Amino acid sequence: MLLYLNGAFVGLLILSNILAVKLFSISEWAVLPAAVIVYVFTFPITDTIAEVYGKEAARQTVMAGFITQLAALAFIFAAIHLPSAPFFADQAAFESIFSAGFRVTLASLVSYFISQNLDVTIFHKLKARNGESKLWLRNNASTMVSQLADTTIFITIAFYGTMPLSALGAMILTQYAFKWVVAAADTPLVYLLVKLARRSKTAAQKSFA
């Protein structure tokens, strides 16, 4: 189960980086990158890993995701700069989709590394205080605090100086509000994943006994 969780985590990370170029609007004043509909689900995965397999396993997952993102960026950069075939007419579109600016890339990596590690740290502090009970509390508290850090860091690094501070603040609040709603709604998913992971872990232990 841990292997599947890690695979899903890394896959969602890479997918979120690709989807980030698409913007969608909830209303006239709320514009969000499409990546948020994917990235928010990485937090319940790390919470599940932390709950069942421990803090160190969760940190290894976060680091694996960070390294994978760096590798993906390197390969995408290489693909963009490969000489195009004479009949390939979509090079400009390819570059437009896959080449993010340096600030956006830096913002994504920094916000990811800080927020995911913060999520794991808060989750385990609450678990040390409450024991096995109140999974809903540590899941929601750790995710909501880390999502605030993620949103604030990403938008500040990526867009500071390109728009008025009022617009910057509005973008942070809008994206965080969306993430907050999703985080609250995914609590049943965390309970389901934890149940499945514990069952898989128990079965694996019995098979080696």
C-alpha positions in Angstrom: 0.0 0.0 0.0 2.9 2.4 0.8 4.2 1.9 -2.7 0.8 2.8 -4.2 0.5 5.9 -2.0 4.0 7.1 -3.0 3.2 6.5 -6.6 -0.1 8.5 -6.4 1.7 11.3 -4.5 4.4 11.7 -7.1 1.9 11.4 -10.0 -0.3 14.1 -8.5 2.7 16.4 -8.0 3.8 16.1 -11.6 0.2 16.5 -12.9 -0.3 19.6 -10.8 2.8 21.2 -12.3 1.4 20.6 -15.8 -2.1 21.8 -15.0 -0.8 25.0 -13.4 -0.7 26.8 -16.7 -4.6 26.6 -16.9 -6.5 29.2 -15.1 -10.2 28.9 -14.2 -12.6 31.3 -12.5 -15.2 30.5 -9.9 -16.6 34.0 -10.1 -15.5 37.4 -11.6 -13.1 38.0 -8.7 -11.9 34.4 -8.0 -9.3 33.1 -10.5 -7.4 29.9 -9.6 -4.8 27.7 -11.3 -6.2 24.3 -12.3 -3.4 22.7 -10.3 -5.3 23.3 -7.1 -7.9 20.7 -7.9 -5.0 18.1 -7.9 -2.4 19.4 -5.5 -4.8 19.6 -2.5 -5.0 15.8 -2.6 -1.3 15.3 -1.9 -1.8 16.4 1.7 -4.2 13.6 2.7 -1.7 11.1 1.2 1.2 12.3 3.3 -1.1 12.4 6.3 -2.1 8.8 5.7 1.6 7.7 5.3 2.5 9.6 8.5 -0.4 8.0 10.4 0.3 4.4 9.4 3.9 4.2 8.5 5.4 7.0 10.6 7.0 10.4 10.4 10.2 9.2 8.7 8.3 7.5 5.9 6.3 10.6 5.3 9.4 12.8 5.1 10.9 10.3 2.7 7.8 10.7 0.5 8.1 14.5 0.6 11.8 14.3 -0.4 11.1 11.8 -3.2 8.5 14.2 -4.5 10.9 17.1 -4.4 13.6 15.2 -6.2 11.1 13.9 -8.8 10.0 17.5 -9.5 13.6 18.6 -10.1 14.1 15.6 -12.4 10.9 16.4 -14.3 11.9 20.0 -14.8 15.3 18.9 -16.1 13.7 16.5 -18.6 11.1 19.0 -19.7 13.8 21.7 -20.2 15.7 19.2 -22.4 12.6 18.2 -24.4 11.8 21.9 -25.1 15.3 22.5 -26.4 15.5 19.4 -28.6 15.6 20.3 -32.3 12.1 20.1 -33.7 11.3 17.8 -36.6 10.7 19.9 -39.8 7.0 18.9 -40.0 6.4 19.5 -36.2 4.3 22.7 -36.2 3.4 22.8 -32.5 6.7 23.8 -31.0 5.4 27.2 -29.8 2.4 25.6 -28.2 4.6 22.9 -26.6 6.9 25.6 -25.1 3.9 27.6 -23.9 2.5 24.7 -22.0 5.6 23.2 -20.5 7.9 26.1 -19.9 7.1 28.0 -16.7 8.9 31.1 -15.7 11.8 30.8 -13.3 9.9 32.6 -10.5 6.9 30.3 -10.8 9.2 27.2 -10.8 11.1 28.5 -7.8 7.9 29.4 -6.0 6.5 25.9 -6.6 9.5 24.1 -5.3 10.0 26.3 -2.2 6.3 26.3 -1.2 6.1 22.6 -1.7 9.2 21.7 0.4 8.2 24.0 3.3 4.5 23.2 3.4 4.7 19.5 3.0 7.4 19.2 5.8 5.3 21.6 7.9 2.3 19.3 7.4 4.2 16.2 8.6 5.6 18.1 11.6 2.2 19.4 12.8 0.5 16.1 12.2 3.0 14.2 14.4 3.0 16.8 17.1 -0.8 16.4 17.4 -0.5 12.6 17.3 2.0 12.7 20.1 -0.4 14.8 22.1 -3.7 12.9 21.4 -2.4 9.4 20.6 -4.4 7.3 18.0 -7.6 9.3 18.6 -8.7 12.5 16.8 -7.3 11.6 13.4 -9.8 14.2 12.0 -8.2 16.9 14.1 -4.6 16.3 13.1 -5.5 15.8 9.5 -7.4 19.0 9.2 -5.2 21.1 11.4 -2.0 20.1 9.8 -3.4 20.4 6.2 -5.0 23.8 6.8 -1.9 25.4 8.4 0.4 23.9 5.8 -1.9 24.9 2.9 -1.9 28.5 4.2 1.9 28.4 4.2 1.9 26.9 0.7 -0.5 29.4 -0.8 1.2 32.4 0.8 4.7 31.4 -0.2 3.9 30.4 -3.7 1.9 33.5 -4.6 4.3 35.9 -2.9 7.4 34.5 -4.7 5.7 34.0 -8.0 3.7 37.3 -8.3 5.1 39.9 -5.9 5.8 43.1 -7.7 3.7 42.1 -10.7 0.4 43.3 -9.2 -0.9 45.6 -6.4 -0.6 44.2 -2.9 -4.4 44.2 -2.6 -4.7 41.9 -5.6 -1.9 39.7 -4.2 -3.8 39.4 -0.9 -7.1 38.7 -2.6 -5.4 35.9 -4.7 -4.0 34.3 -1.5 -7.3 34.5 0.3 -9.2 33.1 -2.6 -6.9 30.1 -3.2 -6.7 29.4 0.5 -10.4 29.4 0.9 -10.8 26.9 -1.9 -8.1 24.7 -0.4 -9.7 25.0 3.0 -13.0 23.7 1.7 -11.4 20.8 -0.1 -9.3 19.9 3.0 -12.4 19.8 5.2 -14.2 17.7 2.7 -11.4 15.1 2.2 -11.5 13.9 5.8 -13.6 10.8 4.9 -10.9 10.0 2.3 -8.2 10.1 4.9 -10.1 7.7 7.1 -10.6 5.3 4.2 -7.0 5.5 3.1 -5.8 4.9 6.7 -8.1 1.9 7.0 -6.9 0.4 3.8 -3.2 1.1 4.6 -3.5 -0.5 8.1 -5.2 -3.5 6.6 -2.4 -3.9 4.0 0.3 -3.4 6.6 -1.2 -6.0 8.9 -1.5 -8.5 6.0 2.1 -7.9 5.0 3.3 -8.4 8.6 1.4 -11.7 8.8 2.8 -13.0 5.6 6.4 -12.5 6.9 5.6 -13.9 10.3 
